[in-house]
Amino acid sequence: MRPQAIRIFELLYFGAIALVLANAVRDYNGIIEAAGGDLTRRGLDPDTLLIASIAFVVGIMLLLWFLAARLRVGFVRYVLLAVTVWQAWELAIVVSDEKSGSVLVAGASVVLQAIAVAFTFLPSAQAWYRGDDFTPGDDF
């Protein structure tokens, strides 16, 4: 049985994925307009490229979730931590240039990811990653 910390990690991480998808759908036309002309001149279809990039990002997020929460690969916690720090840094750069609703949603997604990753470092989760016997009373 997985500890409560890992189950909470999953809920928060899926929330972050949902926000990433919602933000992409919400800003889809704006992203196409911003990059579409340059991509079209290079012979690329903006719609296909954007959908493929969204699918790639979500696919990587789901792979990291699966490795961390289902396959019990403890090293992935550090990869998730590094990815979250990188996203926060990128978001800080974007916030200085743009103030819009999409930045707020992206910020909420990064915050959810950060909280989710923190749950993977709780003592019960660490014991679970080590393969120690877990009893439900050991949570948090």
Secondary structure, DSSP 8 states (H G I E B T S, - for coil): ---HHHHHHHHHHHHHHHHHHHHHHHTHHHHHHHHHHHHHHTT--HHHHHHHHHHHHHHHHHHHHIIIIIS--THHHHHHHHHHHHHHHHHHHHHHH--SHHHHHHHHHHHHHHHHHHHTTSHHHHHHHHT----GGG--
